[in-house]
Amino acid sequence: MRALSTRLRRLETRFESMIAAAQPPCPSPVPFITELLDQWGIVRCANESLFEAFARALGMTCRELRAELMRRAGLGRTPNPAVGKQRG
């Protein structure tokens, strides 16, 4: 039992230093996107989310933007041929 508590103390010490050395989580992209929209002269509508305004600024639907972000992150499913097509 004594060996177990000694080992546990060593592991706690080791992991505490690893946690302290870990990088902070990624910063939020909200300020960057908000500033970008301001630079482009895009104003959010009353009930429009930041994502919706960003998609509109890029000339895409929310579904198209989400699919593109998922694709770039490597999380996309099979390619959707409808994404990226011009509407007539």
DRENNU-262791 format. One record per residue: y, x, z of N, C-alpha, C in turn; residue in three letters; residue number from 1. Coordinates in pm, whole numbers, plus 50000, padded with zeros to 5 digits. Atoms other than C-alpha are relative to their C-alpha. Layout:
<recs>
Y:X:Z:Y:X:Z:Y:X:Z:ALA:NUM
...
</recs>
This chain:
<recs>
49881:50082:50000:50000:50000:50000:50125:50087:50000:MET:1
49884:49912:49993:50235:50285:50078:50030:50060:49862:ARG:2
49981:49943:50134:50179:50440:49733:50064:49898:49907:ALA:3
49945:50106:50084:50260:50108:49572:50150:49982:50026:LEU:4
49857:50019:49970:50593:50070:49755:50081:50122:49954:SER:5
49931:49880:50048:50685:50431:49670:50019:49992:49849:THR:6
49993:50013:50146:50606:50371:49304:50102:49893:49960:ARG:7
49906:50108:50028:50803:50047:49308:50144:50047:50018:LEU:8
49866:49946:49977:51108:50224:49456:50043:50092:49886:ARG:9
49969:49909:50110:51089:50492:49186:50032:49923:49871:ARG:10
49977:50081:50120:51065:50232:48911:50135:49928:50008:LEU:11
49872:50069:49984:51360:50036:49051:50116:50096:49975:GLU:12
49896:49899:50020:51571:50353:49059:50012:50035:49853:THR:13
50000:49964:50142:51471:50442:48705:50061:49890:49915:ARG:14
49949:50109:50081:51543:50099:48565:50146:49967:50031:PHE:15
49859:50021:49968:51875:50067:48750:50088:50093:49917:GLU:16
49922:49906:50079:51999:50380:48574:49996:49964:49851:SER:17
50010:50042:50141:51871:50249:48238:50091:49881:49973:MET:18
49915:50118:50018:52053:49919:48288:50146:50041:50003:ILE:19
49862:49953:49992:52372:50098:48388:50042:50073:49873:ALA:20
49970:49924:50121:52350:50317:48076:50001:49913:49875:ALA:21
50009:50088:50117:52291:50021:47845:50141:49963:49952:ALA:22
49871:50038:50058:52572:49927:47609:50030:49855:50034:GLN:23
49964:50140:49976:52765:49609:47677:49961:49917:49878:PRO:24
50036:50086:50114:52678:49309:47458:50105:50007:49891:PRO:25
49908:49997:50115:52837:49278:47117:50124:49918:50029:CYS:26
49879:50079:49979:53197:49164:47123:49997:49874:49914:PRO:27
49994:50126:50073:53273:48814:47005:50074:50020:49868:SER:28
49930:49989:50128:53368:48786:46636:50115:49900:49986:PRO:29
49899:50106:50010:53602:48494:46712:50141:50055:49977:VAL:30
49864:49950:50027:53927:48698:46740:50015:50061:49860:PRO:31
49995:49939:50133:53844:48889:46421:50010:49893:49892:PHE:32
50001:50106:50101:53769:48573:46220:50131:49921:50005:ILE:33
49874:50073:49987:54075:48394:46359:50115:50078:49937:THR:34
49895:49916:50060:54299:48686:46261:49987:50005:49848:GLU:35
50025:49997:50144:54138:48702:45917:50049:49872:49934:LEU:36
49955:50128:50054:54202:48331:45859:50152:49994:49999:LEU:37
49853:49998:49996:54565:48378:45968:50056:50085:49887:ASP:38
49954:49911:50107:54607:48667:45724:49986:49933:49864:GLN:39
50023:50069:50127:54465:48453:45444:50083:49873:49987:TRP:40
49920:50122:50002:54695:48164:45535:49918:49874:50014:GLY:41
50086:50116:49981:54409:47932:45624:50028:49938:50137:ILE:42
49972:50072:49876:54497:47669:45886:49884:49906:50027:VAL:43
50109:50090:49962:54221:47490:46074:50051:49857:50012:ARG:44
49967:50142:49989:54227:47112:46045:49974:49955:50145:CYS:45
50006:50050:49863:54238:46896:46358:49860:50006:50062:ALA:46
50136:50003:49944:53865:46847:46408:49906:50098:49931:ASN:47
50080:49903:50075:53746:47150:46213:49963:50118:50090:GLU:48
50044:49884:49922:53538:47421:46380:50042:50128:49929:SER:49
49967:49870:50058:53608:47788:46323:49903:50032:49886:LEU:50
50101:49976:50103:53283:47810:46124:50032:49921:49874:PHE:51
49965:50084:50115:53390:47521:45900:50122:50055:49927:GLU:52
49880:49943:50062:53732:47678:45841:49967:50129:49926:ALA:53
50039:49874:50064:53573:48015:45762:49923:49972:49871:PHE:54
50076:50036:50120:53329:47855:45516:50095:49949:49892:ALA:55
49903:50053:50097:53617:47667:45350:50082:50112:49940:ARG:56
49921:49886:50050:53817:47990:45323:49920:50083:49900:ALA:57
50086:49925:50091:53521:48153:45150:49958:49919:49878:LEU:58
50036:50086:50113:53481:47858:44913:49855:49957:50004:GLY:59
50141:50038:49985:53140:47765:45051:49990:49879:50092:MET:60
50028:50102:49900:52987:47478:45239:49946:50070:50124:THR:61
50056:49942:49877:52874:47534:45597:49853:50037:49980:CYS:62
50142:49974:50025:52513:47513:45482:49982:50128:49918:ARG:63
50008:49880:50083:52570:47780:45215:50034:50126:50080:GLU:64
49962:49884:49919:52747:48013:45459:49891:50034:50100:LEU:65
50109:49975:49904:52473:47971:45718:49881:50066:49930:ARG:66
50112:49943:50075:52206:48044:45456:50028:50146:49962:ALA:67
49965:49863:50038:52392:48355:45341:49996:50094:50121:GLU:68
50005:49918:49879:52435:48484:45696:49857:50025:50045:LEU:69
50141:49985:49963:52069:48422:45770:49930:50096:49905:MET:70
50061:49911:50099:51969:48598:45448:50038:50145:50029:ARG:71
49954:49864:49972:52182:48900:45531:49943:50056:50129:ARG:72
50058:49956:49873:52038:48913:45882:49849:50019:49987:ALA:73
50145:49987:50020:51687:48908:45735:49921:49889:50066:GLY:74
50065:50112:49933:51610:48576:45898:49978:49881:49910:LEU:75
50009:50113:50092:51617:48358:45590:49856:49969:49964:GLY:76
50131:50042:50051:51323:48159:45470:49996:50032:49852:ARG:77
50006:49976:50144:51240:48140:45103:50137:49970:49940:THR:78
49868:50021:50059:51548:48161:44881:50016:49859:49948:PRO:79
49969:50135:50046:51711:47829:44807:50081:50012:49872:ASN:80
49928:49986:50127:51808:47810:44438:50130:49920:49995:PRO:81
49880:50081:50002:52073:47547:44519:50118:50073:50064:ALA:82
49893:49929:49931:52270:47790:44738:50074:50088:49900:VAL:83
49920:49917:50088:52554:47950:44549:50029:49938:49864:GLY:84
49974:50066:50128:52549:47708:44254:50133:49927:50006:LYS:85
49873:50071:50009:52879:47564:44141:49973:49850:49987:GLN:86
50011:50145:50013:52926:47194:44178:50085:49956:49882:ARG:87
49929:50042:50119:53033:47011:43869:50058:49870:50007:GLY:88
</recs>
